[in-house]
Each structure stands twice: as structure tokens, then as C-alpha cells.
């Protein structure tokens, strides 16, 4: 869950890959079941805002993660889910992380 420091690079890369699994499809069932907001729904709405996560070669580091979202609520997924997992992974130093809404300049995290 990104709360325990990982020591092997291989396990750290799996943790980062798991953190990248945050696109719109993950929230589709909860969005169909209820369209009225409830307390604690930030995960549902933030995941629903993520359009695409791309893993590419980086410019200055070996890997670049680019998160494209349709609304700023998607930053919750980046900051509270992916960044938490990256911070516990030895792969953090190998990753450039960018996130932003479609048509806007990406915010660089790492």
C-alpha cells in the first residue's frame, strides 16, 4: 500500500507499476452504482478523472510517468496514491513524474 519501505529494485518497480494503475476504468462500477457524492468519495472521483497513464523513456532519468487527467481532482490520485508508493520505492530516483489536465502544461513532481 505504499506504507512500507521496499528495498529491492524489482519489488520497488512492481510497487510503482501498481501505483500507475489508476485510470478511469477502475472507478466505473462505483460511478454507475451511485452518482450522488458521499463522504470519502474522493478516491472514486479522482480515479474517474484519470484518462491515461503512460510510462515512457525519460529525458533525464530512465523512466518517465505521464498522467493525463480531465479534471484537477485527479491530482489526488497522483499525490496521495502514486507519490506515496514512489516515496517507498528505490526506483524513485529513476523516475520523472508529470501530471496535468488535457490541454494544459504538465506539473513536474520528480
N, CA, C and O atoms as a GROMACS GRO file, in nm:
protein
  440
    1UNK      N    1   0.081  -0.121   0.000
    1UNK     CA    2   0.000   0.000   0.000
    1UNK      C    3   0.085   0.126   0.000
    1UNK      O    4   0.032   0.237   0.007
    2UNK      N    5   0.215   0.112  -0.008
    2UNK     CA    6   0.300   0.230  -0.011
    2UNK      C    7   0.334   0.284   0.126
    2UNK      O    8   0.376   0.398   0.139
    3UNK      N    9   0.316   0.202   0.230
    3UNK     CA   10   0.346   0.249   0.366
    3UNK      C   11   0.469   0.182   0.425
    3UNK      O   12   0.513   0.217   0.534
    4UNK      N   13   0.526   0.086   0.353
    4UNK     CA   14   0.645   0.015   0.398
    4UNK      C   15   0.756   0.034   0.295
    4UNK      O   16   0.735   0.013   0.176
    5UNK      N   17   0.874   0.073   0.343
    5UNK     CA   18   0.987   0.093   0.252
    5UNK      C   19   1.025  -0.039   0.187
    5UNK      O   20   1.040  -0.141   0.254
    6UNK      N   21   1.041  -0.035   0.056
    6UNK     CA   22   1.082  -0.150  -0.023
    6UNK      C   23   1.233  -0.140  -0.046
    6UNK      O   24   1.284  -0.031  -0.070
    7UNK      N   25   1.303  -0.252  -0.039
    7UNK     CA   26   1.449  -0.248  -0.050
    7UNK      C   27   1.503  -0.300  -0.183
    7UNK      O   28   1.612  -0.258  -0.224
    8UNK      N   29   1.432  -0.389  -0.251
    8UNK     CA   30   1.484  -0.438  -0.379
    8UNK      C   31   1.425  -0.355  -0.492
    8UNK      O   32   1.309  -0.314  -0.487
    9UNK      N   33   1.504  -0.332  -0.593
    9UNK     CA   34   1.459  -0.254  -0.709
    9UNK      C   35   1.342  -0.323  -0.778
    9UNK      O   36   1.246  -0.258  -0.820
   10UNK      N   37   1.350  -0.455  -0.789
   10UNK     CA   38   1.243  -0.529  -0.857
   10UNK      C   39   1.108  -0.511  -0.787
   10UNK      O   40   1.008  -0.482  -0.852
   11UNK      N   41   1.106  -0.527  -0.656
   11UNK     CA   42   0.982  -0.508  -0.580
   11UNK      C   43   0.937  -0.362  -0.586
   11UNK      O   44   0.818  -0.333  -0.590
   12UNK      N   45   1.034  -0.271  -0.586
   12UNK     CA   46   1.000  -0.128  -0.595
   12UNK      C   47   0.936  -0.093  -0.727
   12UNK      O   48   0.845  -0.010  -0.732
   13UNK      N   49   0.982  -0.155  -0.835
   13UNK     CA   50   0.921  -0.131  -0.966
   13UNK      C   51   0.779  -0.186  -0.973
   13UNK      O   52   0.692  -0.126  -1.036
   14UNK      N   53   0.755  -0.298  -0.908
   14UNK     CA   54   0.619  -0.352  -0.902
   14UNK      C   55   0.529  -0.258  -0.824
   14UNK      O   56   0.414  -0.236  -0.862
   15UNK      N   57   0.579  -0.202  -0.715
   15UNK     CA   58   0.502  -0.106  -0.636
   15UNK      C   59   0.466   0.017  -0.719
   15UNK      O   60   0.354   0.066  -0.712
   16UNK      N   61   0.562   0.068  -0.797
   16UNK     CA   62   0.537   0.183  -0.884
   16UNK      C   63   0.436   0.147  -0.992
   16UNK      O   64   0.345   0.225  -1.021
   17UNK      N   65   0.450   0.029  -1.052
   17UNK     CA   66   0.354  -0.016  -1.152
   17UNK      C   67   0.213  -0.024  -1.095
   17UNK      O   68   0.117   0.015  -1.161
   18UNK      N   69   0.201  -0.074  -0.973
   18UNK     CA   70   0.071  -0.081  -0.908
   18UNK      C   71   0.014   0.060  -0.887
   18UNK      O   72  -0.106   0.081  -0.903
   19UNK      N   73   0.099   0.154  -0.851
   19UNK     CA   74   0.054   0.293  -0.832
   19UNK      C   75   0.008   0.357  -0.961
   19UNK      O   76  -0.074   0.450  -0.959
   20UNK      N   77   0.060   0.309  -1.073
   20UNK     CA   78   0.019   0.364  -1.204
   20UNK      C   79  -0.116   0.311  -1.251
   20UNK      O   80  -0.173   0.364  -1.346
   21UNK      N   81  -0.167   0.210  -1.184
   21UNK     CA   82  -0.296   0.152  -1.221
   21UNK      C   83  -0.408   0.234  -1.158
   21UNK      O   84  -0.469   0.194  -1.058
   22UNK      N   85  -0.433   0.351  -1.217
   22UNK     CA   86  -0.531   0.443  -1.157
   22UNK      C   87  -0.621   0.509  -1.261
   22UNK      O   88  -0.677   0.616  -1.235
   23UNK      N   89  -0.637   0.448  -1.376
   23UNK     CA   90  -0.716   0.513  -1.481
   23UNK      C   91  -0.866   0.502  -1.458
   23UNK      O   92  -0.913   0.429  -1.371
   24UNK      N   93  -0.936   0.576  -1.537
   24UNK     CA   94  -1.080   0.592  -1.528
   24UNK      C   95  -1.157   0.462  -1.509
   24UNK      O   96  -1.253   0.459  -1.431
   25UNK      N   97  -1.119   0.356  -1.575
   25UNK     CA   98  -1.191   0.230  -1.568
   25UNK      C   99  -1.199   0.170  -1.429
   25UNK      O  100  -1.291   0.094  -1.400
   26UNK      N  101  -1.105   0.204  -1.341
   26UNK     CA  102  -1.106   0.148  -1.205
   26UNK      C  103  -1.224   0.197  -1.123
   26UNK      O  104  -1.263   0.131  -1.027
   27UNK      N  105  -1.281   0.311  -1.158
   27UNK     CA  106  -1.392   0.368  -1.080
   27UNK      C  107  -1.526   0.352  -1.149
   27UNK      O  108  -1.627   0.403  -1.099
   28UNK      N  109  -1.531   0.282  -1.261
   28UNK     CA  110  -1.655   0.279  -1.340
   28UNK      C  111  -1.772   0.215  -1.267
   28UNK      O  112  -1.885   0.263  -1.280
   29UNK      N  113  -1.750   0.109  -1.192
   29UNK     CA  114  -1.861   0.041  -1.124
   29UNK      C  115  -1.919   0.130  -1.014
   29UNK      O  116  -2.041   0.144  -1.004
   30UNK      N  117  -1.834   0.188  -0.932
   30UNK     CA  118  -1.886   0.274  -0.825
   30UNK      C  119  -1.955   0.398  -0.881
   30UNK      O  120  -2.047   0.450  -0.817
   31UNK      N  121  -1.913   0.446  -0.997
   31UNK     CA  122  -1.980   0.562  -1.058
   31UNK      C  123  -2.117   0.523  -1.111
   31UNK      O  124  -2.210   0.604  -1.108
   32UNK      N  125  -2.132   0.401  -1.160
   32UNK     CA  126  -2.261   0.354  -1.211
   32UNK      C  127  -2.358   0.330  -1.096
   32UNK      O  128  -2.477   0.360  -1.106
   33UNK      N  129  -2.308   0.275  -0.986
   33UNK     CA  130  -2.395   0.242  -0.874
   33UNK      C  131  -2.451   0.365  -0.804
   33UNK      O  132  -2.565   0.363  -0.757
   34UNK      N  133  -2.373   0.471  -0.798
   34UNK     CA  134  -2.420   0.592  -0.730
   34UNK      C  135  -2.356   0.714  -0.793
   34UNK      O  136  -2.234   0.725  -0.803
   35UNK      N  137  -2.441   0.806  -0.836
   35UNK     CA  138  -2.387   0.930  -0.894
   35UNK      C  139  -2.397   1.046  -0.795
   35UNK      O  140  -2.361   1.159  -0.829
   36UNK      N  141  -2.445   1.019  -0.675
   36UNK     CA  142  -2.451   1.123  -0.572
   36UNK      C  143  -2.327   1.113  -0.484
   36UNK      O  144  -2.288   1.004  -0.443
   37UNK      N  145  -2.264   1.226  -0.455
   37UNK     CA  146  -2.142   1.221  -0.373
   37UNK      C  147  -2.172   1.183  -0.228
   37UNK      O  148  -2.275   1.219  -0.172
   38UNK      N  149  -2.078   1.110  -0.168
   38UNK     CA  150  -2.084   1.071  -0.028
   38UNK      C  151  -1.949   1.104   0.036
   38UNK      O  152  -1.850   1.124  -0.035
   39UNK      N  153  -1.946   1.108   0.168
   39UNK     CA  154  -1.821   1.131   0.240
   39UNK      C  155  -1.722   1.021   0.203
   39UNK      O  156  -1.757   0.903   0.205
   40UNK      N  157  -1.601   1.058   0.171
   40UNK     CA  158  -1.496   0.962   0.138
   40UNK      C  159  -1.490   0.923  -0.009
   40UNK      O  160  -1.413   0.834  -0.045
   41UNK      N  161  -1.567   0.986  -0.093
   41UNK     CA  162  -1.571   0.951  -0.236
   41UNK      C  163  -1.457   1.010  -0.318
   41UNK      O  164  -1.458   0.995  -0.440
   42UNK      N  165  -1.361   1.075  -0.257
   42UNK     CA  166  -1.253   1.139  -0.333
   42UNK      C  167  -1.178   1.037  -0.418
   42UNK      O  168  -1.135   1.069  -0.528
   43UNK      N  169  -1.162   0.914  -0.369
   43UNK     CA  170  -1.093   0.810  -0.447
   43UNK      C  171  -1.170   0.781  -0.576
   43UNK      O  172  -1.111   0.768  -0.683
   44UNK      N  173  -1.302   0.770  -0.564
   44UNK     CA  174  -1.386   0.739  -0.680
   44UNK      C  175  -1.379   0.851  -0.784
   44UNK      O  176  -1.360   0.825  -0.902
   45UNK      N  177  -1.395   0.975  -0.740
   45UNK     CA  178  -1.397   1.086  -0.834
   45UNK      C  179  -1.258   1.116  -0.891
   45UNK      O  180  -1.245   1.152  -1.008
   46UNK      N  181  -1.155   1.101  -0.808
   46UNK     CA  182  -1.020   1.129  -0.858
   46UNK      C  183  -0.976   1.022  -0.958
   46UNK      O  184  -0.914   1.056  -1.059
   47UNK      N  185  -1.007   0.896  -0.933
   47UNK     CA  186  -0.972   0.790  -1.028
   47UNK      C  187  -1.051   0.805  -1.157
   47UNK      O  188  -0.999   0.776  -1.265
   48UNK      N  189  -1.173   0.851  -1.147
   48UNK     CA  190  -1.256   0.870  -1.266
   48UNK      C  191  -1.204   0.984  -1.354
   48UNK      O  192  -1.237   0.991  -1.472
   49UNK      N  193  -1.124   1.073  -1.297
   49UNK     CA  194  -1.068   1.185  -1.373
   49UNK      C  195  -0.943   1.148  -1.451
   49UNK      O  196  -0.902   1.224  -1.540
   50UNK      N  197  -0.880   1.035  -1.420
   50UNK     CA  198  -0.755   0.996  -1.487
   50UNK      C  199  -0.788   0.933  -1.622
   50UNK      O  200  -0.852   0.828  -1.629
   51UNK      N  201  -0.743   0.996  -1.728
   51UNK     CA  202  -0.768   0.947  -1.864
   51UNK      C  203  -0.665   0.843  -1.907
   51UNK      O  204  -0.699   0.741  -1.966
   52UNK      N  205  -0.538   0.871  -1.877
   52UNK     CA  206  -0.431   0.785  -1.928
   52UNK      C  207  -0.306   0.801  -1.842
   52UNK      O  208  -0.273   0.910  -1.797
   53UNK      N  209  -0.238   0.690  -1.822
   53UNK     CA  210  -0.107   0.689  -1.757
   53UNK      C  211  -0.012   0.623  -1.856
   53UNK      O  212  -0.030   0.508  -1.895
   54UNK      N  213   0.090   0.699  -1.895
   54UNK     CA  214   0.188   0.646  -1.991
   54UNK      C  215   0.323   0.634  -1.922
   54UNK      O  216   0.363   0.722  -1.846
   55UNK      N  217   0.391   0.524  -1.949
   55UNK     CA  218   0.527   0.504  -1.899
   55UNK      C  219   0.618   0.505  -2.021
   55UNK      O  220   0.606   0.422  -2.110
   56UNK      N  221   0.710   0.602  -2.023
   56UNK     CA  222   0.794   0.629  -2.139
   56UNK      C  223   0.940   0.639  -2.097
   56UNK      O  224   0.969   0.647  -1.978
   57UNK      N  225   1.032   0.638  -2.193
   57UNK     CA  226   1.170   0.672  -2.159
   57UNK      C  227   1.176   0.818  -2.111
   57UNK      O  228   1.109   0.904  -2.168
   58UNK      N  229   1.254   0.844  -2.009
   58UNK     CA  230   1.266   0.979  -1.957
   58UNK      C  231   1.367   1.062  -2.034
   58UNK      O  232   1.446   1.010  -2.112
   59UNK      N  233   1.364   1.193  -2.010
   59UNK     CA  234   1.461   1.283  -2.070
   59UNK      C  235   1.591   1.286  -1.990
   59UNK      O  236   1.700   1.285  -2.047
   60UNK      N  237   1.578   1.288  -1.856
   60UNK     CA  238   1.695   1.298  -1.769
   60UNK      C  239   1.714   1.174  -1.682
   60UNK      O  240   1.820   1.155  -1.622
   61UNK      N  241   1.610   1.091  -1.674
   61UNK     CA  242   1.614   0.968  -1.596
   61UNK      C  243   1.564   0.854  -1.686
   61UNK      O  244   1.505   0.880  -1.790
   62UNK      N  245   1.587   0.729  -1.646
   62UNK     CA  246   1.548   0.618  -1.733
   62UNK      C  247   1.397   0.608  -1.763
   62UNK      O  248   1.360   0.560  -1.870
   63UNK      N  249   1.312   0.653  -1.671
   63UNK     CA  250   1.168   0.634  -1.688
   63UNK      C  251   1.092   0.764  -1.665
   63UNK      O  252   1.124   0.843  -1.576
   64UNK      N  253   0.989   0.784  -1.747
   64UNK     CA  254   0.901   0.898  -1.730
   64UNK      C  255   0.758   0.845  -1.717
   64UNK      O  256   0.714   0.765  -1.799
   65UNK      N  257   0.687   0.888  -1.614
   65UNK     CA  258   0.546   0.857  -1.597
   65UNK      C  259   0.470   0.985  -1.626
   65UNK      O  260   0.495   1.088  -1.564
   66UNK      N  261   0.377   0.977  -1.721
   66UNK     CA  262   0.297   1.093  -1.761
   66UNK      C  263   0.150   1.062  -1.734
   66UNK      O  264   0.095   0.968  -1.792
   67UNK      N  265   0.088   1.140  -1.647
   67UNK     CA  266  -0.051   1.118  -1.609
   67UNK      C  267  -0.136   1.228  -1.672
   67UNK      O  268  -0.116   1.347  -1.646
   68UNK      N  269  -0.232   1.186  -1.754
   68UNK     CA  270  -0.323   1.281  -1.819
   68UNK      C  271  -0.460   1.267  -1.754
   68UNK      O  272  -0.513   1.156  -1.741
   69UNK      N  273  -0.517   1.379  -1.715
   69UNK     CA  274  -0.647   1.378  -1.648
   69UNK      C  275  -0.741   1.478  -1.712
   69UNK      O  276  -0.697   1.569  -1.782
   70UNK      N  277  -0.871   1.460  -1.688
   70UNK     CA  278  -0.968   1.553  -1.744
   70UNK      C  279  -1.009   1.659  -1.644
   70UNK      O  280  -1.072   1.758  -1.682
   71UNK      N  281  -0.974   1.642  -1.516
   71UNK     CA  282  -1.008   1.740  -1.414
   71UNK      C  283  -0.901   1.739  -1.305
   71UNK      O  284  -0.832   1.639  -1.286
   72UNK      N  285  -0.888   1.850  -1.237
   72UNK     CA  286  -0.785   1.864  -1.134
   72UNK      C  287  -0.802   1.768  -1.017
   72UNK      O  288  -0.706   1.744  -0.943
   73UNK      N  289  -0.921   1.714  -0.997
   73UNK     CA  290  -0.942   1.619  -0.888
   73UNK      C  291  -0.851   1.497  -0.903
   73UNK      O  292  -0.825   1.426  -0.806
   74UNK      N  293  -0.803   1.471  -1.025
   74UNK     CA  294  -0.712   1.360  -1.048
   74UNK      C  295  -0.578   1.376  -0.978
   74UNK      O  296  -0.507   1.278  -0.956
   75UNK      N  297  -0.542   1.499  -0.941
   75UNK     CA  298  -0.416   1.520  -0.868
   75UNK      C  299  -0.416   1.443  -0.736
   75UNK      O  300  -0.309   1.408  -0.686
   76UNK      N  301  -0.533   1.417  -0.678
   76UNK     CA  302  -0.540   1.337  -0.556
   76UNK      C  303  -0.478   1.200  -0.578
   76UNK      O  304  -0.402   1.153  -0.494
   77UNK      N  305  -0.508   1.135  -0.690
   77UNK     CA  306  -0.452   1.003  -0.720
   77UNK      C  307  -0.300   1.010  -0.731
   77UNK      O  308  -0.229   0.923  -0.682
   78UNK      N  309  -0.251   1.115  -0.796
   78UNK     CA  310  -0.106   1.130  -0.815
   78UNK      C  311  -0.038   1.155  -0.681
   78UNK      O  312   0.061   1.090  -0.648
   79UNK      N  313  -0.092   1.248  -0.604
   79UNK     CA  314  -0.024   1.291  -0.482
   79UNK      C  315  -0.043   1.197  -0.364
   79UNK      O  316   0.048   1.180  -0.283
   80UNK      N  317  -0.159   1.136  -0.352
   80UNK     CA  318  -0.188   1.052  -0.236
   80UNK      C  319  -0.169   0.902  -0.261
   80UNK      O  320  -0.156   0.825  -0.166
   81UNK      N  321  -0.168   0.860  -0.386
   81UNK     CA  322  -0.152   0.718  -0.416
   81UNK      C  323  -0.015   0.693  -0.481
   81UNK      O  324   0.069   0.624  -0.423
   82UNK      N  325   0.007   0.748  -0.600
   82UNK     CA  326   0.131   0.721  -0.673
   82UNK      C  327   0.254   0.777  -0.601
   82UNK      O  328   0.354   0.706  -0.586
   83UNK      N  329   0.249   0.900  -0.557
   83UNK     CA  330   0.366   0.958  -0.489
   83UNK      C  331   0.400   0.884  -0.361
   83UNK      O  332   0.518   0.870  -0.328
   84UNK      N  333   0.300   0.837  -0.289
   84UNK     CA  334   0.326   0.760  -0.167
   84UNK      C  335   0.402   0.632  -0.200
   84UNK      O  336   0.497   0.596  -0.131
   85UNK      N  337   0.361   0.565  -0.306
   85UNK     CA  338   0.429   0.442  -0.346
   85UNK      C  339   0.569   0.470  -0.400
   85UNK      O  340   0.663   0.396  -0.371
   86UNK      N  341   0.583   0.577  -0.477
   86UNK     CA  342   0.716   0.614  -0.527
   86UNK      C  343   0.811   0.646  -0.412
   86UNK      O  344   0.929   0.610  -0.416
   87UNK      N  345   0.761   0.713  -0.309
   87UNK     CA  346   0.848   0.752  -0.198
   87UNK      C  347   0.900   0.632  -0.119
   87UNK      O  348   1.001   0.644  -0.050
   88UNK      N  349   0.833   0.519  -0.127
   88UNK     CA  350   0.876   0.398  -0.057
   88UNK      C  351   0.958   0.304  -0.146
   88UNK      O  352   1.002   0.198  -0.101
   89UNK      N  353   0.978   0.342  -0.271
   89UNK     CA  354   1.046   0.256  -0.367
   89UNK      C  355   1.188   0.304  -0.398
   89UNK      O  356   1.210   0.424  -0.412
   90UNK      N  357   1.284   0.211  -0.408
   90UNK     CA  358   1.418   0.251  -0.450
   90UNK      C  359   1.420   0.298  -0.596
   90UNK      O  360   1.521   0.354  -0.641
   91UNK      N  361   1.312   0.277  -0.670
   91UNK     CA  362   1.304   0.322  -0.809
   91UNK      C  363   1.273   0.471  -0.820
   91UNK      O  364   1.279   0.526  -0.930
   92UNK      N  365   1.241   0.537  -0.711
   92UNK     CA  366   1.205   0.679  -0.716
   92UNK      C  367   1.312   0.763  -0.785
   92UNK      O  368   1.280   0.855  -0.860
   93UNK      N  369   1.437   0.733  -0.762
   93UNK     CA  370   1.545   0.812  -0.821
   93UNK      C  371   1.558   0.790  -0.972
   93UNK      O  372   1.632   0.863  -1.039
   94UNK      N  373   1.487   0.692  -1.026
   94UNK     CA  374   1.495   0.660  -1.168
   94UNK      C  375   1.376   0.714  -1.248
   94UNK      O  376   1.366   0.690  -1.368
   95UNK      N  377   1.286   0.786  -1.180
   95UNK     CA  378   1.158   0.824  -1.240
   95UNK      C  379   1.142   0.975  -1.249
   95UNK      O  380   1.170   1.048  -1.155
   96UNK      N  381   1.094   1.019  -1.366
   96UNK     CA  382   1.042   1.156  -1.383
   96UNK      C  383   0.890   1.141  -1.380
   96UNK      O  384   0.836   1.054  -1.447
   97UNK      N  385   0.823   1.225  -1.303
   97UNK     CA  386   0.677   1.216  -1.292
   97UNK      C  387   0.614   1.349  -1.330
   97UNK      O  388   0.645   1.453  -1.273
   98UNK      N  389   0.524   1.343  -1.428
   98UNK     CA  390   0.449   1.460  -1.474
   98UNK      C  391   0.301   1.428  -1.469
   98UNK      O  392   0.260   1.315  -1.495
   99UNK      N  393   0.220   1.528  -1.435
   99UNK     CA  394   0.075   1.509  -1.433
   99UNK      C  395   0.006   1.641  -1.465
   99UNK      O  396   0.055   1.748  -1.430
  100UNK      N  397  -0.109   1.630  -1.531
  100UNK     CA  398  -0.186   1.750  -1.561
  100UNK      C  399  -0.308   1.720  -1.644
  100UNK      O  400  -0.324   1.611  -1.698
  101UNK      N  401  -0.395   1.820  -1.652
  101UNK     CA  402  -0.518   1.807  -1.729
  101UNK      C  403  -0.488   1.817  -1.878
  101UNK      O  404  -0.392   1.881  -1.920
  102UNK      N  405  -0.573   1.753  -1.957
  102UNK     CA  406  -0.559   1.757  -2.103
  102UNK      C  407  -0.556   1.901  -2.152
  102UNK      O  408  -0.635   1.984  -2.109
  103UNK      N  409  -0.463   1.929  -2.242
  103UNK     CA  410  -0.453   2.062  -2.299
  103UNK      C  411  -0.381   2.164  -2.212
  103UNK      O  412  -0.367   2.280  -2.252
  104UNK      N  413  -0.335   2.123  -2.095
  104UNK     CA  414  -0.262   2.213  -2.006
  104UNK      C  415  -0.120   2.162  -1.986
  104UNK      O  416  -0.091   2.044  -2.007
  105UNK      N  417  -0.032   2.251  -1.946
  105UNK     CA  418   0.105   2.211  -1.919
  105UNK      C  419   0.110   2.117  -1.799
  105UNK      O  420   0.040   2.138  -1.700
  106UNK      N  421   0.191   2.013  -1.808
  106UNK     CA  422   0.202   1.916  -1.701
  106UNK      C  423   0.282   1.972  -1.583
  106UNK      O  424   0.376   2.048  -1.602
  107UNK      N  425   0.243   1.935  -1.464
  107UNK     CA  426   0.315   1.968  -1.342
  107UNK      C  427   0.422   1.862  -1.320
  107UNK      O  428   0.392   1.742  -1.327
  108UNK      N  429   0.545   1.903  -1.295
  108UNK     CA  430   0.652   1.806  -1.271
  108UNK      C  431   0.665   1.781  -1.121
  108UNK      O  432   0.681   1.874  -1.043
  109UNK      N  433   0.657   1.655  -1.084
  109UNK     CA  434   0.673   1.615  -0.944
  109UNK      C  435   0.815   1.570  -0.914
  109UNK      O  436   0.873   1.607  -0.812
  110UNK      N  437   0.872   1.489  -1.004
  110UNK     CA  438   1.008   1.435  -0.985
  110UNK      C  439   1.089   1.461  -1.109
  110UNK      O  440   1.206   1.424  -1.115
   0.00000   0.00000   0.00000
